Amino acid sequence: MTDTPQIARVVVMTGATSGIGAAAVQEIARDPGTLVLVGARGTGRTVPAGVETLPLDLASLGSVREFADAVLRRLGGTPIDALVLNAGTQSRSLDGRTADGFETTFAVNHLAHYLLARLLTPHLADDARIILTTSDTHDPAITPLAPKTLDPQARAHPPTSGFGAGMRAYAASKLCNLLTVRSLAELPEVRERGIRALAYNPGLTGGTNLGDAGPGAKRFMTLVVFPVFRIVGRFKPAYVMGPPERAGQVLAQLAAGTVTPPAGHVYVSLVKGDITYPEPAPLARDDEVRDDLWRQSASMVGLAP
Ligand SMILES: NC(=O)c1ccc[n+]([C@@H]2O[C@H](COP(=O)([O-])OP(=O)(O)OC[C@H]3O[C@@H](n4cnc5c(N)ncnc54)[C@H](OP(=O)(O)O)[C@@H]3O)[C@@H](O)[C@H]2O)c1
């Protein structure tokens, strides 16, 4: 165990090894009194000096449980001030399956973070924050492929692939993130202890590793898709692409509590670099859909609802 004298704050984070999270963790780690524990897969991932990494592969529920145990062992009873669940993946197909047999995008983006939030919420400090990175792609008003209904079993075990399947799965997983935040915000232990559960949309952000694009697809994005976004962005602000530094800065501010949404708001959306608090899509506000996802997710990860 590493000795860290005078820990003023503890931040536990996923998705800190590239893109938006890498920018965020730079800011979070700047405060010498903050102990940052990052869950990271593989080897060779770089994090700022002083940040500690613990093994975590979100594509395995066993790994999620081991990570939660390792965090608690490392902290030895010190509570967590911010739980930043930022990792995400996006694929072009629905063919990927995790070690547990779930479709990969659903499992990594939603199920693993659902389990981690449930395992670590009892260990949060009073007035702590849980931040789950969602996306405005959950909203059909912004992304035509966003879900209009949600069947968690069909997302966990999709029967077919087909056109836009990867994007549909990604958008649905981000809807699940928003619904999970709404459920977390309703938990008695969260309400009674002043904990804020927030869903953060960093908005369209360039220069990250999101998507499993090879060099050809990357060129296609740069030469075709991004110029189209630039034109569409003149009419639809959600299509204006921002840099990871700004998206990461706001994520760090949410974790630090220097940005706080008005009471009752759980959705924070970065639009053209500005922090906004819009209503999420109608499906994300549906209490029956929310409660059904919570129950079914509990059963999938082997917890009581
Ligand atoms: N970029 C955008 O336009 C945009 C827009 C809205 C929302 N978002 C959301 O923002 C978040 C960050 O995305 P990004 O654009 O910064 O993408 P990114 O550069 O690909 O970063 C994704 C992060 O998630 C981690 N991760 C992925 N799969 C993992 C797994 N199985 N186990 C452990 N860690 C895993 C990655 O770790 P490795 O280093 O090991 O790959 C990396 O740290 C995601 O939740 C994404 O959905 C992004």
The ligand as an SDF file (V2000), in Angstrom:
LIG
                    3D

 48 52  0  0  0  0  0  0  0  0999 V2000
  -15.9980   12.2080  -28.0520 N   0  0  0  0  0  0  0  0  0  0  0  0
  -17.2550   12.5870  -28.1310 C   0  0  0  0  0  0  0  0  0  0  0  0
  -17.6900   13.2250  -29.1260 O   0  0  0  0  0  0  0  0  0  0  0  0
  -18.2100   12.2860  -27.0000 C   0  0  0  0  0  0  0  0  0  0  0  0
  -19.4690   12.8950  -27.0220 C   0  0  0  0  0  0  0  0  0  0  0  0
  -20.3660   12.6170  -25.9940 C   0  0  0  0  0  0  0  0  0  0  0  0
  -20.0070   11.7400  -24.9880 C   0  0  0  0  0  0  0  0  0  0  0  0
  -18.7770   11.1700  -24.9920 N   0  0  0  0  0  0  0  0  0  0  0  0
  -18.4270   10.2570  -23.8830 C   0  0  0  0  0  0  0  0  0  0  0  0
  -17.2620   10.7140  -23.2610 O   0  0  0  0  0  0  0  0  0  0  0  0
  -16.5910    9.6390  -22.6040 C   0  0  0  0  0  0  0  0  0  0  0  0
  -15.1200    9.6610  -22.9680 C   0  0  0  0  0  0  0  0  0  0  0  0
  -15.0200    9.4330  -24.3700 O   0  0  0  0  0  0  0  0  0  0  0  0
  -13.8110    9.9620  -25.2540 P   0  0  0  0  0  0  0  0  0  0  0  0
  -14.4160   10.6150  -26.4460 O   0  0  0  0  0  0  0  0  0  0  0  0
  -12.8490   10.6860  -24.4320 O   0  0  0  0  0  0  0  0  0  0  0  0
  -13.2450    8.5490  -25.7770 O   0  0  0  0  0  0  0  0  0  0  0  0
  -11.8460    7.8160  -25.6070 P   0  0  0  0  0  0  0  0  0  0  0  0
  -10.7200    8.7350  -25.9480 O   0  0  0  0  0  0  0  0  0  0  0  0
  -11.9850    6.5750  -26.4310 O   0  0  0  0  0  0  0  0  0  0  0  0
  -11.7870    7.4420  -24.0600 O   0  0  0  0  0  0  0  0  0  0  0  0
  -12.5020    6.3430  -23.5720 C   0  0  0  0  0  0  0  0  0  0  0  0
  -11.9520    5.9320  -22.2240 C   0  0  0  0  0  0  0  0  0  0  0  0
  -12.6880    4.7840  -21.7680 O   0  0  0  0  0  0  0  0  0  0  0  0
  -11.7750    3.7390  -21.4550 C   0  0  0  0  0  0  0  0  0  0  0  0
  -12.3470    2.4170  -21.7110 N   0  0  0  0  0  0  0  0  0  0  0  0
  -12.9990    2.0050  -22.8200 C   0  0  0  0  0  0  0  0  0  0  0  0
  -13.3040    0.7120  -22.7030 N   0  0  0  0  0  0  0  0  0  0  0  0
  -12.8400    0.2900  -21.4980 C   0  0  0  0  0  0  0  0  0  0  0  0
  -12.8360   -0.9560  -20.8070 C   0  0  0  0  0  0  0  0  0  0  0  0
  -13.3670   -2.0690  -21.3430 N   0  0  0  0  0  0  0  0  0  0  0  0
  -12.2930   -1.0120  -19.5740 N   0  0  0  0  0  0  0  0  0  0  0  0
  -11.7250    0.0740  -19.0230 C   0  0  0  0  0  0  0  0  0  0  0  0
  -11.6730    1.2890  -19.6250 N   0  0  0  0  0  0  0  0  0  0  0  0
  -12.2270    1.3830  -20.8600 C   0  0  0  0  0  0  0  0  0  0  0  0
  -10.5990    3.9910  -22.3870 C   0  0  0  0  0  0  0  0  0  0  0  0
   -9.4520    3.2970  -21.9220 O   0  0  0  0  0  0  0  0  0  0  0  0
   -8.2460    2.8630  -22.8940 P   0  0  0  0  0  0  0  0  0  0  0  0
   -7.2340    3.9670  -22.7930 O   0  0  0  0  0  0  0  0  0  0  0  0
   -7.7940    1.5710  -22.3270 O   0  0  0  0  0  0  0  0  0  0  0  0
   -8.8090    2.7090  -24.2820 O   0  0  0  0  0  0  0  0  0  0  0  0
  -10.4810    5.5040  -22.2880 C   0  0  0  0  0  0  0  0  0  0  0  0
   -9.8380    5.8900  -21.0980 O   0  0  0  0  0  0  0  0  0  0  0  0
  -17.3100    8.3560  -23.0610 C   0  0  0  0  0  0  0  0  0  0  0  0
  -18.2140    7.9450  -22.0510 O   0  0  0  0  0  0  0  0  0  0  0  0
  -18.0950    8.8240  -24.2830 C   0  0  0  0  0  0  0  0  0  0  0  0
  -19.2470    8.0530  -24.5010 O   0  0  0  0  0  0  0  0  0  0  0  0
  -17.8610   11.4080  -25.9680 C   0  0  0  0  0  0  0  0  0  0  0  0
  1  2  1  0
  2  3  2  0
  2  4  1  0
  4  5  1  0
  4 48  2  0
  5  6  2  0
  6  7  1  0
  7  8  2  0
  8  9  1  0
  8 48  1  0
  9 10  1  0
  9 46  1  0
 10 11  1  0
 11 12  1  0
 11 44  1  0
 12 13  1  0
 13 14  1  0
 14 15  2  0
 14 16  1  0
 14 17  1  0
 17 18  1  0
 18 19  2  0
 18 20  1  0
 18 21  1  0
 21 22  1  0
 22 23  1  0
 23 24  1  0
 23 42  1  0
 24 25  1  0
 25 26  1  0
 25 36  1  0
 26 27  1  0
 26 35  1  0
 27 28  2  0
 28 29  1  0
 29 30  1  0
 29 35  2  0
 30 31  1  0
 30 32  2  0
 32 33  1  0
 33 34  2  0
 34 35  1  0
 36 37  1  0
 36 42  1  0
 37 38  1  0
 38 39  2  0
 38 40  1  0
 38 41  1  0
 42 43  1  0
 44 45  1  0
 44 46  1  0
 46 47  1  0
M  CHG  2   8   1  16  -1
M  END
$$$$
